[in-house]
Amino acid sequence: MGCILPLSYQMVRRYFFSFRASHASVAPGASLLTLVVCLLVLSGCSGATAQPPDPVAPPVQPAVAQLAITTTALPTGGVGSSYSATLGAQGGVPPYTWSIASGALPGGLTLQATSGAIAGVPNQAENMSFTAEVTDASVPAHTASEALGISIAAAVSGAAASACSVLGTAGETYTLQNDVSSAGTCFSVQAENVTLNLNGHTISYNTGNQTPASFAILGIACWDPDINGIASGNPCGGTFDNFTVYGGNIVEGSGAAGSYAHAIRLGQGLNRGPTIHDLSITWWSNSAAGIYLDYAGQPVPGAAVIFNNTFHNRVTSILSRVNIDGTSINIEQAEYNSVPAQIYNNTILGGPQGGILSESVGAQIYGNTIQQGTVGSDQYTNDFSVYAWAQQQNVHDNTIQPTEGRGISIDGSAFPTDGTVAAKNTLAVTEKSNNPEYGGCPIGGTYAVQYDDGASNAADQSNNAVANAAQCDAFGLRLTAYASDNNSQNNSYAGRLVANASPGVTAAGLSLDSPGAPMFTVTNDTFSGDTSSLYVDWDGAGPLTCAGCTLASGPNPSGYVTFYFWNGGGPVVPGGLHFQDTRFQGEASKTSTDMSVPGSNGQPAEYWIDWTYTLTVQDSSGAPMSGALVTIYDHLNQLVFAGQANANGVVSGALSEFRMYSNGSLPTQEMHTPHTVTISSAGCANQTFSTTVQQTTAQTFQTACP
């Protein structure tokens, strides 16, 4: 019996080109007749009957050029001079990711993984060979590599410096020839555009007992009030704009100095600069900073650039925690910078209160590793790794892991915070019970990120934060006396109980202590905790909307409830706390709460569970009813939504499932669903139906309207 092979000409062509594309052994000139013969054999036409399915030709993929690095040589550089070059590639599937496969870049240079830019300031003369590698975005990924090298020439030596002195020649480069030391202050900068190349050597200052403060490097005007105060007896005068120092060590000696003996102090009267990089700075005097810059609130056409430094902050006591004494980097009164300050790739170790204090508008603070905290001594209140205390600051991609302390402070007490963002930081924070002001733990314990003191129009985004409760309470995100238009997005905030945690400590992802504060908006954050996801503190809370958030128990839950209220001193604002389209994980649930403040101090508390409700309205033929009026009443017969359908016949809004509330007694669940939905349209009778909203809900309703 003959075979059945109903193949059209087009089907044969599809078979042929598909077959030839996937079989390299078929000669390019093979004819359609050749394929037909092959198909007859493969289909069993030697006697069997076959009915093959209609084949579908695979999509023709465009050819992708082979990935290759196009850079074959890189420019030379010089010690102490800015270096910039960008690696190039072609082919493959962008975007590219760059790395160093072997070898190393010259000291002081870094490779930016996404752009291929090599930048920095070389810190020593050397010839370095390395292999650059680029990876594309194809699946599986392709790589290409290229052997390259960079030569760094020695810096122009300039004037030789072999002892502590006044640096008074404008535009001069002073190169240290040996280690230097001084019983008091070492170098006094009294001219513009001075560069001090430590050349791998060490400045030792305060090696003898001094009544006033002494400094490794000092730039101070003679009219500065400090010259008659903490810095009395020090050399003064001249200007010190655009000062640069790099390439060595600064160490405070063992002499007894006055308070505020900063390692580097410049200002007031500072208008441009300084640039400070590739230093190791060690100091210990009461209230002293590693770098202290004061711009005195004057217009500043240039700003500080501080990078690749290591700070060994061994200060153990300070005079004023309100003034944030004892930080490693302190930039004050720089609210009129026209060029943003750059603070990056620094390592900060130790310190009794904080890491980086920036009052510099537009400051870029990134790539720093901060591990502040004292060992064997007191720790002071408000001990944040980064104080973002001015507008338009970008605090991003830092690693913050204090031995004790808090994370990032967004605070409007000094200057507005409009446009300031904390993003993509990794934080792990904790506090110990050694705060002298409170005789134990600081009030509130530790926080990874805090909004406080009038912070407004600021944001935290894509941070990954863990607050560890050991001896003191721990909260991921802490919201206190903030102002308007702040928002939190796509963060993960966790409160964790560590092993052997003190009894009764709290570990929560989100903490509110914000009476009278305006609305705070949270979107797609995750809040997890071992004792609760949400913790409302003593003073109560202002309004907050958490949309698309995840609430979860931690890995070691202990007495966990999802919503915990401890507001014995003030109420939660009525209608204030809304959780919309929330995901609950682990032991978390929408009804898990504790509102039982002990004693007679219970204040009104409540939270709402809301869900997005989307309704598509159609006429009798299934076409969208654009302009139809939709009104929705809740279970208590309160109007909760009114709106017109859009061009697609769709309306959408948030509907409340229930309100959980307490007036100082046990919590009560007040149901707001089912809801009654009414659809009105001109020339058509109203149509009403009931819907129950207990999760994100989408419905389509086809009316009888023509």
N, C-alpha and C positions, 0 to 999 in steps of 0.2 A: 504494500500500500504506500502511495506517495506521501511525502511530508507536506505540512501546511506552513508556509512562511510568508504571511501577508505583510511584506515590508514595502513601504512607499520609497520613492527616490529620496525624499527628505530624511526618512528614517535611516536609510542606508548611509547617507552622508553623515548623519549624527554619529552612528556607530563607527564609521570610518575614522572621522577626525578625533573622536574620543579614544578609540582604540590606538591610533597612531601616536596621540599625545602621551599615552601612558605606557607604551611599549617602544622603548628606544631601538629595539632590534628591527622594527619595521622600516624598510628603506624609505627615505623621503619621497622617492618617486613611485611608491607602490600605488597601484590604481584601485579605483572603486571595485573593479571586477575581482581583483585579488581578495578584497575584504568579503565580497559576496560569497566567494568560494569558501573562505574561512568560516563565515557565518553558517553556511549550509552544513559544514562538517560539525561545527560546535553545537548546532541546534538539534543534532540527531537526525538529519535528513537521510541517513543511510537506511532508514526504514521506520523510525519512530515518528510520531506526530507531535509537533510542538507548536505552542501558541505563545510566543514571547510577549512580555508586556511592552508597552510603548516606552522606549528609553527616553531619559531626560539628559541632555548633554550637561556636563559639569560646567560651572561658570569659568570663563577664561580669566585667570588671574594675571594682572599686569606684571611684567617682569620687574623685579626689584634689583637695583644696582648693588653690587657687593659693597659691604661696609668697609671703609678705609679711613685712616687718619691722614689728613692732608698737610699737617704741619710737619716739616722735616728739620727745622732748626728754630732755636729760640734766642732772643736777644740777650746780651750780657747785662749785668747789673752792677751796682756799686753798694758797698756797705753804707747803711744809713740813708740810702736814697730809695724812694718809692719805686717799686717794680710792678709792671703790669704787662701781661701777655695772655692771649687766648688761644687755646688749642682748637683746631678745626677738624671736621670730619664730613664725609659725604657717603651717600648710599645708605643701605639698610632702611630701617623704619624709625624716624624720630618719634619722641624725643630721645636724646642720648644721655647716658650716665657715664661720668668720667671717674677714673681712679688711677692710683699709682700701683702697677702690678709688681714692680720690684725696684730696688734702689730707693732714693729719697730726694726730695727737693732741698735746695739750700735752706739753711736755718733762717726762719723768719718769713718764709713763703708758704702759702697754702693753696691747694687746688679746690676750686668750687665745683662740686660734683655735677650740678645741673647745667652750668654754663661753660665749663672747661676753662674758666679764667684762673690764671696763676697770678697771685697778687700778694703784696706785703712789703715789708722793709727788710732786706737782708741784714743779718747781724754779724756776719763774719766773711772774710775772703776765703773762697773755696771753689772748686770745680766739682759739680755733682752730676753724676749720670743716673738715669732712671728710665724705666719703661712705662710709658703712658698707655692706658687701656681704655677703650670706649666700648660701651654696651648699648645696643639699640633696644627698641620696644617690641620687636617681633616675638612671636611665640612659636618655637623656642627662641630665646634671645641669641643674637650673633655678637661676636666680639672682634675687635681689631686692636693691634698694639703697634707701638712705634718706639724705638730706642732714641732718646733725646738727652740733651745735657744743657746745663746752665752754668755759666762762669760768673762768679761774683768777684769784682775787683776790690782791693783795699780802699778804704775811704781816704779822701784827701786829708792829710794829717792836720793841717792848720797849725794853730798855736799849741805848743806842748804845755801841758799842765802837770805839775809834779807835787803840788801842795794845795791845800784849801786856800781860796782867795776870792776876790771880787772878779766876776766875769763882766767886764765893762766895755768891750769893743763890739760895736754893732756889726752884725753879719759875720762874726768870727766863729770858726769851729775850733773848740778846745778839745784836745785829745789827751786823756789821762795816761801818764807814762808809768804809773805805779799806784799801789794802794795808798790812800791818803786818810788822815784822821784829824779830828779836832776835838778839843775839850768842850767846845760849844757848837756854833753853827759852822758848817764847812764852806759852802759856796753861796755867794750873794750875787744874784743876777741883776745887773743894772743897765742893760742895753737890749735893743730889739734884735730879733733874728739871730740869737746866740744858739749855738749847738754845743752840747757837752757829750762827747763820746767817751764813755767810761772804758772802752777798749778792753773789756773783760776784767777790769779791776774793781776794787771795793772802796766805797766811801764809808768811813766810820765817823759818826758824830755823837756828841754828848758823851764823850769818854771821861769827862770830869764833872764834878758837881756844879750845877748852874742854878741860880735862883730863877731867872726867867726861862721861858721855853727856848730851846735851841733846835736847829733844823739841819738836815743834810743839805738841802737846797732851798734857798729863800729868795723870793722876790716880793718886796714890800715898799710901798710909797711912804715917804716921811710924814705925809699927812694922815696916814692910816691910824685910826685910834688905837689899834693893837700895838703900835710902836711905843706907846706910853703905857701899855698894859702888859698882856701876856708875852709880848715880844720885845719888851724894853731892853735897851742895851745892844740890840742887834743892828747890823749895818742896814741902811735904807737908801732909797733914792733911785733915780733913773726909771727906765721902763723895762718891761720884761715880756713884751708881746712876741708871739711866735717862737717861744723858747722850745728847744728840743733836747731831750736827754734819752740815752739808750745804751744798752750793751754792757751791763755790769751789775754790781750789787750795792745796795744801801743797807747798812746795819747800824742800829742804834746801840751805842755803848752802854756801859753799866753805871754811868754817872747819874746823879739825882738831878733831874730837870724839872722845871715848872710844868704845869699842865698844858696840854695842847701843843706839845713838841712834835708837830707833824714831820714826817720824813721829807715830804716836798710840800711847800706852802707858797702859793702865788696868789696875789690879790691883797687888797682891792686894787682897782685901776687896771685890771686885765681886760684887754679888748680882743685879742686874737691868740689862738693856741691855748695851751701848749700841746706838743706831741711827746708822749711818754711811752716808750715801748722797750720790750726785751730787758726788763729789770727784774731782779729779785730784791724785794724790800722787806726788811724785818725790823719791827719796832715794838715798844712796850709801854711807853709813858702814859700816864693818866690822861684819858680823854683824847688821845692823839689819833690822827688819821694817817693812812699811808700817803694819800694824795689829797690835798685840800686846796680847792680852787674857789675864789670868791670874785664874781663879776660885778657885784655891787648894784645890780639892777640896771646897768647901763646898756645901751645898744651895742651889740657885739657882732661885728662882721665876720668873725671867725670863731670856731669853737674847738673844744678839746678833742684830741684823738689819743685814746689810751688803749693799748693792745699788747698782747703777748707778755704780760707781766705776771709774776707770782708774788702774792702778798702773804707774808707770814705775820698775822695780826696777833700779837701776844699781850695786848692790852687787857687788863683784868678789872679795872675800875674806871668809872666815868663820873663827871660832875653833874651832867644834865641829860636824862634820857629824853626829855622833851626836845632838846636841840639835836638829838640823834648823834651824840658824841661817840667817838671811837670807831667810826666806820673805816673801811679800807679805801674807798673812793668817795669823796664828798664834793659835789659840784653845786654851789649855792648861788642863788640870785642870778641865774642865767636865762631869765624869762624873755629876753629880747635877742636871742641868737638868730642871726639870719642864715647861718650854716649849722646844720645839726651836729651835735657832739656824737662821736663814735667811740663806744666802749665795748671791746670785743676780744674774745679769746684770752681772757685773763683767768687766772686761778686764784681764788681767795680762800685762805685757810685761817680759821680762828676769828675771834672778835667777840666782845661782850655784848654788842647790841645789833649791829647790822653790817651789811656787805657794801652795797652801792647805793648812795643817795644822789638822785638826780633831780635838780630843779632847772634843767636845761630843756627848753622848748625843742621838740623834734628829735630828742636824743635817740640814737639807735643803740640798744643794749642787747648784744647777742653773742652766742657761742661761749659764754663765760661758765666756768665751773665754780660754784660758791658753796663753801662748807664752813660757814661761820659757827661760832660757839666756843665758849671757854672750857678749859679743862681744870677742874679742881678749884674753881672760884665762882663768884656770883655771875648770873646772867640777868640782863636788864630788860625792862618792859618794851614792847613794840620792836622786837629784834628781828626785823625783816632782812631777807637776803637782798631784795631790790625795793627801793622806795621810788615809785614812778610818780613824782609829785609835780608834774607840769604838763602842758598840752602837747598833743601830737607825738608822744613818745611811743616807740615800738620796742617792747621787751619780748624778744623771741628766741627760741632755740637755745635757751640756757639750761644747764643742769644744776638744780638747786637741791642740795642734800646736807643741810646743816646738822652738825652733831647735836645742837639744840637751837631752836629758833623757828621763825616763821618764814613764809615764802615771799610773795609779792604784795606790796601795799599800793593800792590805787587810792590816793588821798588828795582831797581838795583843800586841805587846811592852809597850804602855802600859796598855791596858784591853781587856776582851773585845770581840769584834766581832760577837757574836750579833745576827742580824737585819739586819746591814748589807748593802746591795745597791748594786752599781754597774750601772746600766741605761741603755741607749739613748744612750750616749756615742759620739762620733766622735773617733777618736784616730789621729794620725800621729806617730810618735816616732822619734828617732835619737840616737846618742851620738857624740861626737868623741874623738879620742885626746889629750885635754888634762886628764886627771885627775891632780892632783899626788900623791895618795896612792899610786896604782899606776904612776905614770910612763907613762901612756898611756891605754888604755881601762879603765873600771871592770870589775871581775870580772863576767862574765855579759853585759856590753854593755847594751843597752836592752831594756825590756819595756813593752808597752802596759798590761797588768794583771798584778800579782803578789800571790800569797797567801804570807805569810811569818810567822815568829815567833809560832806558836801561833794564828793566825787560825782561828776556828771558827764554824760555823753561819752562814756568810756566802754570798753568791751574786753572780754576774755574769750579766747577762741582756741579750740583744739589743744588744750593743755591736758597733760596726764599727771594727775596729782594724787598722792597718798599722804594722809595725815595719820601719824602713828600715835596712839594713846598708850603711854607707858606709865608715867607718873602723873600726867596732866591730861585734861580733855583734848580732843583732836577733831578738827573739822576741815573738810576739803575746801568748800567755798563759804566764806563768812560775810554776811551782809549786815551792816550796821547803819550808821547815820549818813547814808548816801543821798544824793540829789537825783535829778531827773535824767531820763533817756539813757540809762545804762542797759547793757544786754550781755548775756552769756550764751555761747553757742558751741555745740559739738565738743564739749569737754568731758573728761572722766574724772570725777571727784570721789575719793574713797576715804572713809574713816575706819581705821583698823586697830583692834586690840592686839598689842604685842604679847609675847609670852611673859608671864608673871606680871601683867599690868596691875597697877594699884586697884584695890577694890573700889567700885563705884565710879570709875572714870567713864567718860562718854566718848564714843567714836561714831561720828555721823558724816555723811557726804555733804549735807547742806545745813547751815545754821543761820537762823534769823534772829536778830536782836535790833529791830528797826522800827520802833514806834514813831508814827508821824511821817515816815518816809513815803515818797511817791512810788508809782508802779515800777517794778523791776521785771524785765522780760527775759525768760530763759527758753532756749530752743534746742532740743535734741541733746541735752546733757544727760549723763549718767551719774546718779547719786547712790552710792552704796555705803553701808555702814554695818559694823558688828553690833551696835546697840540700836541704831535707827538710821533710816535714810534721811528724814527731815527732823531737825531739832529746833524748836522754837524756844528761845532763851527767855530769861526772866522779864525783860521789859516788853515783850510782845512783838508784834510784827505788822508792817505795812503791807500793801497789796503786792502780789507776785503772781505771774502767770507762767506756768511751766508746760510748754507745748511739745509733744513728742518726746518727753523725757523717759528715762528708764530708772525705776526705783528698785533697789535690790538689797538683799541682806549680804553681809560680807562672808568671808570664808570661815570665820570663827564667831558666829552669832552668839550673843549672851544676853538673854532677856530682851531679844530684838522685838521692836514694833516698827512699822513703817513710818508712822506719823507720831512724833513725840512732842508733847507740849509741856513746858516748864515755866509758863508765863504767869508767875505769881505776882509780878509787879505791874503788869499792864496787859491790855487786851490784844487779841488779834483783830485788826480792823474788819468790821462786818463785810462780808462779800469779797474778802481780800485774797485768799489763797486758792488759786484754781490750778488743777492738774488736768490737762487736756490730752487725750489720746496717749495715756501713760501705759508703758509696758512694765509689768511687775514680774520680778524674777526671784528665785530662791524662796525665802520665807515671806517675802513682801506680798502684800495684798491691799486692795483699795479700802478695806474695812479695818485694817490693823492699826490701832491707835491707842494711845494712853494720854488722857486729858486730866488725870487725877493729881493735880498739884497738892502735895500734902498740906494738912492744916486748913486754915480758913483763907488762904491766899489765892485760891483759884480764881482766875479771871476768864472772861469770855474767850472761847477758842473755837475755831472752825476751819474746815477745809472743804473744797468742792471737787467732785469728780465729774469731768466733762468729756464729751465725745463729739467729734466732728460728724455732723449729719449732712449728707448730700442727697438732694432730691431732684430727679429729672422728671419734668412734667411734659406729657405728650397729649395731643388731641386724639380723637377716635381713630384716625388713620395711622397713628404712630409718629406723626411729625412733631417736632419740638414746639411748645407753646411759649414763644418768646413774649415777655411782658406780662405773663400771668402773675397775679399777686398771691404770694404764699404767706400765711400767718400761722404761727405755732404758739399754742398755749401749753404750759406745763401741767403737771398733775395737781398743782395748787391753783389752777386757773389763772396763772399769771402770764401775760403776753411776754414771750421770750425771744420771738423772732418775727420780723416782717420785712419782706423784700420781694423784688420782681425777678422773675426768671430771665436769664440772659438769652442771647441769640440761640443757644443750644438747648434752651428750656431748663437750665440748671440753676438752682439756688443752693447755697451751702452756708453753714454756720455751726457754732458750738452750742450744744444742748447739755444741760446738767442732768446727770443720772441721779445724784443725791448730794445733799449737804450733810456732813458730819459735824455736830456742834455740841458744845457744853457751856453751861453757865456756872461752872464751878462744881458740877456734880458729874455723874457718869455721862459718857457720850451718847448722843441720840442721833439716829439716822433719819433724816428727813428726805423722803423720796420725791423726786421731781419728774420721774417718768412713770407711766406712759405719757406721751404727749399727744395733743390733738392738733392735726394739721388740716387747714382749710385752704382750698385753691379757688381763686376768683378770677374770672375773665369776662370781658365785655361780651354780652350776648349769650352768656352761658350760665346756667345755674351753679351756685357754689357747691363744691364737693368736699366732703370732710371724711377723714379717716383717722384712726389711732395708730400710733407707732411706739414701740418700746426701744429705747436707746440705752444699751448696756455695753457697747463697744463702738468703735468707728463704724459708721453705718452708711450705706448707699442704697437708695431705693429708686425705682422708676414707677410712676403712677400715670396710667393712661386714662384720661377723662372721657366722658361721653360727649365732649364738645366737638363739633365738626371742625 
